[in-house]
Structures are given as structure tokens and as C-alpha cells.
Amino acid sequence: MLSTLLLIVAAYAAGVVNAVAGGGSFLTFPALVFAGVPPVAANATSTVAVCPGALAGAYGYRSELGKLTEINLPAFIGISLIGGLLGALLLLWTPDATFAVLIPWLLLFATALFAAGPKLAACIRRKTHLGPVGVLIVQFFIAVYGGYFGGGIGILMLATFGVFGLRDIHTMNGLKSLLSGCLNAIAVVAFVAGGAVYWTEALIMLVACVAGGYSGARIARRIPPPYLRKFIILVGSAMTVYFFLTK
């Protein structure tokens, strides 16, 4: 009962923070590990739980995406699907013992990336520019990382879009949600085929995450995003320290 309650609370909170600031996997993945799910399966199950929220978010930005002319959207979706599938296969081929060693380092990278996100994006924009081919190459590697672990991919994508020249934040968020949803969806297919998903936990968290995402739209009007960002960074830092101490 305590494990189930932990999964529900973590998934609901993840849905809320994904709707407002991003970073929900900082909550779902550790909760699954604490509930006794092996590391690789925990990452796969977490992806199943949060995937519908990203696609729902993309649907909410459908009008902005329909006006997007600066990029080749089918090419972006295709490269994200290929990269996401490759990352998911890499995860399935990683032994649990190896992934357990990698967990604190992946959390450290993702937390630092999330914390430095806005400043990182501004710094990159000042120093470089990406063309159509370059931005697709970068997106491929982001998708591989997203299929493998996924923490902080939203920040990476937004920074990449900014360097490429996109400026409208709503369009950028819509594109980020669409590509995140696509690479997560193909990763889910690989995880299901590989038998890596704990379905009882996944379904419990999926329902709670969708409920949290629905509530997030209302909560967003009451809680300033900077406070949620600080909360996510605090959780990510605590989880990083915990996994370093227990690895």
C-alpha cells in the first residue's frame, strides 16, 4: 500500500510539473526504484507513465505547430523516432548492474542541465548558429539520450531550437512536446517488446500522471514556474546524492 501510494503521489506530481515546468521524470523514476522495480525496468516503466502527457501537450499546441514553416517537421519527427528507438534499445541491452552504476551520473547530468537550462540556452545562442542539417544532427543525439534516459531533454531541445533561430516560445514548447512524445512513444514500443515494463505500476502511474497534467493547467495559474523549477532541482539534487551514497 505504501509503495502504491508513493507511485500515485509521484506520478500525479510529475504530471503537474510537466504541465508547468517540465522535469517529471525526476519524480517517477526514483519512485519506481524505491518501490522495488529494477533500474532498467524502472526507467522503461517511467517512460510509459509520462509518454501520454507529452503527446497531449503537443495536441494543445496544434495551432502553433500548424503554422511552423521554419523547419521540416516530418524530418524532425523521423529523426526523433530513429534516435528514440536506438536509445531505448541501448537501455534494454544495458545490464541492471551497469545501469545502477550510471544512475547517479545520469541524474547529476540531468539535474545540472535542468538548473542551468535558461542560462545555457542564452549562452549557446550568443556563441553559435545551427543550420537545417546541423539542427537535425543535434536532435538525433538528443533523441538517443531521450530514449535511453530522458532527464533534461526538454531543456536540450529548447536550447537547440533557439540556436536554430526559433523565437516564439509557444511554438518551441509545442515542438518540444511533439518530439518528446514521439521519441518516448517509439521507446515504449521497444520497452513493451523487450518485456521491460512493469504494467501494474505503469498503469497506476499513467492514470495519476494524466490527472496531474490536467490539474497542472489550473495550478500553473497559481504557482510561479520559478518556484516549481527550484522544487524540481531540489528533488533532483536529493535523488542524485541518495543514489551516489547507495550505489
Secondary structure, 3 states (H helix, E strand, C coil): CHHHHHHHHHHHHHHHHHHHCCCCHHHHHHHHHHCCCCHHHHHHHHHHHHHHHHHHHHHHCHHHHHCCCCCCHHHHHHHHHHHHHHHHHHHHCCCHHHHHHHHHHHHHHHHHHHHHHHHHHHHHHHHCCCCHHHHHHHHHHHHHHHHHCCCCHHHHHHHHHHHHCCCCHHHHHHHHHHHHHHHHHHHHHHHHHCCCCCHHHHHHHHHHHHHHHHHHHHHCCCCCHHHHHHHHHHHHHHHHHHHHHHC
